[in-house]
């Protein structure tokens, strides 16, 4: 089995590749442009671990380079693609919208265009819980309306879902989109709130607590996310029906923990593990933020048996242990 993973030096890309490589019958072709959205050393260190496996091959590439991307796909002929490369960051998308459009939309279009040139068994791509935007239902379901995004990042991910539907409709390309909910854990992204909380509390610096600590997030531990991806990668996508009764191999799933946690409680778990109180600066919600995210995971649970098991009381200590080791 040959799997191409885009964004392989990123947080989720690294973990899913590392897990898949435990099977010596799996070959990983990794793509990443190693951009400087956060310090590239972390990305290089993730890659150095993957390089230890003979079944890993890496290409440094920006997905907007369509011709080079096509050459790689035609040469390598992957059976599956896990597309995780994207410009991340809700707040960053408000400050730098053009970067998000170029990376998340043009880059994804190139993935779709090149995917239809090869006999691909399944394209799995990263969407986001951000697509639910201003939706105020208690638990977000894949059946909910997602026409009210709260940021350019969310809008770009919703566009990815629409684009993928078109290619599945036109070319019968098997595609599954995964809406990830606040992924955290070892080797995570330094721009994420939990990463900043741990860093600042250890250093005795104050932490900014937005939404006065009342916002809720469905924090999903990285091992559960990897489990979710692996549970569907080699299964054909569920068939969606169009209004005219025609079916296409396309589907969307939530990947979350199904247990939203208030930010104040999340910080308390960090304080307990560090045995140190934080100095909080309470602030209003930032532009582009939403009050709550919570995943209804009935659909993927029924389809693949996905059942996340890592509570924040288990996951946060694992992250802190890695953080202390990595940063010495």
C-alpha positions in Angstrom: 0.0 0.0 0.0 1.4 3.4 -1.1 0.0 6.5 0.6 0.8 10.1 -0.2 0.6 12.4 2.7 0.6 16.2 2.2 1.6 18.4 5.1 3.7 15.5 6.3 5.9 17.7 8.5 2.9 19.1 10.2 1.3 18.0 13.4 -1.3 15.6 12.2 0.7 14.6 9.0 3.6 13.6 11.1 1.5 11.5 13.5 -0.5 9.7 10.9 2.6 8.9 8.9 4.5 7.6 11.9 1.6 5.4 12.8 1.1 4.0 9.3 4.8 3.3 8.9 4.6 0.8 11.8 3.1 -1.5 9.2 6.1 -2.5 7.0 3.8 -3.1 4.1 2.9 0.6 3.9 5.0 3.1 2.0 4.6 6.8 2.7 5.4 9.5 0.2 5.5 12.8 2.1 5.0 16.3 0.7 5.5 19.6 2.6 6.8 23.1 1.8 8.2 23.6 5.3 6.8 27.1 5.6 7.7 29.4 8.4 4.2 30.0 9.9 5.9 28.7 13.1 9.5 27.7 13.7 10.6 25.3 11.1 12.9 23.4 13.5 9.9 21.6 14.9 8.9 20.5 11.4 12.4 19.4 10.7 12.6 17.4 13.9 9.3 15.6 13.1 10.7 14.7 9.7 14.0 13.4 11.2 11.9 10.8 13.0 10.1 9.7 9.8 13.5 9.5 8.0 14.4 6.6 10.2 12.0 4.4 8.3 13.1 3.0 5.0 9.6 3.1 3.7 9.4 6.9 3.9 10.2 9.2 1.0 10.0 13.0 1.2 9.6 15.7 -1.4 9.8 19.4 -0.5 7.1 21.0 -2.5 4.5 23.8 -2.4 1.2 22.5 -3.7 0.7 25.6 -5.8 3.4 24.1 -8.1 0.9 22.1 -10.1 3.3 20.7 -12.7 5.8 19.4 -10.1 2.9 17.9 -8.1 1.6 16.1 -11.2 5.1 14.7 -12.0 5.4 13.3 -8.4 1.9 11.7 -8.5 2.4 10.2 -11.9 5.8 8.9 -10.9 4.9 7.5 -7.5 1.3 6.3 -8.3 0.0 6.3 -4.8 -3.0 4.1 -3.9 -4.3 6.7 -1.4 -3.9 10.4 -0.6 -4.2 11.9 2.8 -4.3 15.6 2.2 -3.5 17.6 5.3 -1.4 20.5 3.9 -3.0 23.8 4.5 -2.4 27.3 5.9 -3.8 26.9 9.5 -5.0 29.5 11.9 -8.4 31.1 12.3 -6.9 34.4 13.5 -4.1 34.3 11.0 -6.6 34.0 8.2 -8.1 37.4 9.2 -4.8 39.1 9.1 -3.4 37.3 6.1 -6.4 36.1 3.9 -4.5 35.9 0.6 -2.1 33.2 2.0 -5.0 31.1 3.1 -6.8 31.4 -0.3 -3.6 30.5 -2.2 -2.7 27.5 0.0 -6.0 26.1 1.0 -8.0 26.7 -2.2 -5.5 26.8 -5.1 -3.3 24.1 -3.4 -6.4 21.8 -2.9 -7.5 22.4 -6.5 -4.2 21.1 -7.7 -4.5 18.0 -5.5 -8.0 17.4 -7.1 -6.8 18.0 -10.6 -3.8 15.7 -10.3 -5.7 13.0 -8.4 -8.0 12.4 -11.3 -5.1 11.7 -13.5 -4.2 8.5 -11.6 -6.2 5.5 -10.5 -6.7 6.7 -6.9 -8.6 4.4 -4.6 -9.4 7.1 -2.1 -8.7 10.8 -1.4 -9.1 11.8 2.3 -8.7 15.5 3.1 -8.7 17.6 6.2 -11.7 19.9 6.7 -12.3 21.6 10.0 -14.9 22.1 12.7 -14.5 25.8 11.8 -17.0 25.3 8.9 -19.8 25.2 11.4 -19.1 28.9 12.0 -22.0 30.6 13.7 -24.1 27.5 14.0 -25.5 27.4 17.5 -26.7 23.8 17.8 -25.5 21.9 20.9 -23.6 19.3 19.0 -22.5 19.9 15.4 -23.8 17.3 13.0 -22.7 16.7 9.4 -26.4 17.4 8.5 -26.2 21.0 9.9 -26.2 24.0 7.6 -22.6 25.4 7.3 -23.3 28.5 5.3 -22.3 31.0 8.0 -18.5 30.8 8.4 -16.8 33.2 10.9 -13.4 33.5 9.3 -11.6 33.2 5.9 -10.0 29.9 7.2 -13.5 28.4 7.8 -14.6 29.7 4.4 -11.6 28.1 2.7 -12.4 24.7 4.3 -16.0 24.9 3.3 -14.8 25.7 -0.2 -12.7 22.5 -0.1 -15.8 20.5 0.7 -17.7 22.0 -2.2 -14.8 21.5 -4.6 -14.3 17.9 -3.6 -18.0 17.2 -4.2 -17.7 18.6 -7.7 -14.8 16.3 -8.5 -16.5 13.3 -7.1 -19.6 14.1 -9.1 -17.7 14.8 -12.4 -15.0 12.1 -12.2 -16.4 9.6 -9.7 -13.3 10.3 -7.6 -13.7 8.6 -4.2 -13.3 11.4 -1.6 -13.9 11.7 2.2 -13.6 15.0 4.1 -12.8 15.0 7.8 -13.9 17.9 10.0 -11.3 17.9 12.8 -12.1 19.4 16.2 -9.3 21.2 18.2 -6.6 18.6 17.9 -3.9 18.6 20.6 -1.0 16.5 21.9 2.8 15.9 21.6 4.5 17.6 18.7 1.6 20.0 18.4 1.5 23.5 16.8 3.0 26.3 18.9 0.3 28.7 17.8 -2.4 26.7 19.5 -3.8 28.0 22.9 -2.9 25.0 24.9 0.8 25.2 23.8 1.0 28.8 24.8 -0.7 28.1 28.1 1.9 25.5 29.1 4.8 27.6 27.9 3.8 30.7 29.7 2.8 29.0 32.9 6.2 27.2 33.1 7.9 30.5 32.4 5.8 32.4 35.0 4.2 34.6 32.3 0.5 35.6 32.2 -1.8 33.8 29.8 -4.5 35.4 27.7 -7.9 33.8 28.3 -10.3 34.8 25.6 -14.1 34.7 26.1 -13.4 35.2 29.8 -12.7 31.4 30.0 -16.3 30.5 29.1 -15.7 29.3 25.6 -16.0 25.6 25.0 -13.9 23.4 22.7 -14.2 19.7 21.8 -10.5 19.0 22.5 -9.4 15.9 20.5 -6.2 14.0 21.4 -3.9 13.3 18.4 -4.0 9.5 18.9 -7.8 9.5 18.6 -7.5 11.6 15.4 -5.0 9.1 13.9 -7.3 6.3 14.9 -10.2 8.1 13.0 -8.1 8.6 9.9 -6.9 5.0 9.8 -10.4 3.7 10.4 -11.6 5.1 7.0 -8.5 5.4 4.7 -8.8 2.0 3.0 -12.6 1.9 3.1 -14.6 3.2 0.1 -16.4 6.4 1.0 -20.1 6.1 1.9 -22.2 6.9 -1.1 -24.1 10.2 -1.1 -27.3 10.6 -3.0 -28.0 13.7 -5.2 -31.5 15.1 -5.6 -31.9 13.2 -8.9 -31.2 9.9 -7.1 -27.7 9.5 -8.7 -25.0 8.4 -6.2 -21.4 9.6 -5.9 -18.5 8.3 -3.8 -18.2 11.3 -1.5 -18.7 11.8 2.2 -18.0 14.1 5.2 -17.3 13.0 8.8 -16.7 14.7 12.1 -13.6 13.7 14.0 -14.0 14.9 17.5 -14.0 13.8 21.1 -17.7 14.3 21.6 -17.0 15.9 25.0 -16.8 19.7 24.9 -14.8 21.3 27.7 -14.9 24.9 29.1 -11.6 26.7 28.6 -11.4 27.5 32.4 -11.5 23.8 33.2 -8.9 23.0 30.5 -6.5 25.5 32.1 -7.1 24.0 35.5 -6.0 20.6 34.3 -2.8 22.1 32.9 -2.2 23.9 36.3 -2.8 20.6 38.2 -0.3 18.8 36.0 2.3 21.5 36.3 1.6 22.1 40.0 1.6 25.8 39.3 -1.1 28.4 39.1 -1.5 30.6 36.1 -1.7 34.4 35.9 -4.8 34.9 33.8 -5.6 38.0 31.7 -9.3 37.7 30.8 -10.3 39.1 27.5 -13.3 39.2 25.2 -13.5 36.7 22.3 -11.3 37.5 19.4 -12.7 38.3 15.9 -13.4 35.1 14.1 -13.8 33.0 17.2 -17.0 31.0 18.1 -18.5 30.4 21.5 -18.5 26.6 21.4 -17.5 23.6 19.3 -18.8 20.1 19.9 -18.8 17.1 17.6 -21.6 14.7 17.0 -19.7 11.6 16.0 -22.6 9.2 15.5 -22.0 9.0 11.8 -18.3 7.9 11.8 -18.9 5.8 14.9 -21.5 3.8 13.0 -19.4 3.6 9.8 -16.0 2.6 11.2 -16.3 2.0 14.9 -14.5 5.2 15.7 -14.6 5.7 19.5 -12.3 8.4 21.0 -11.1 7.5 24.5 -8.6 10.1 25.6 -9.9 12.6 28.1 -8.1 15.9 28.7 -7.0 14.5 32.1 -5.1 11.8 30.2 -4.1 13.8 27.1 -2.7 17.0 28.7 -0.2 15.2 30.9 1.1 13.4 27.8 1.6 16.7 26.0 3.3 18.3 29.0 5.7 15.4 29.4 6.6 15.8 25.7 7.0 19.5 26.0 9.4 19.3 29.0 11.4 16.7 27.2 11.6 18.5 23.9 12.4 21.9 25.3 14.5 20.5 28.1 
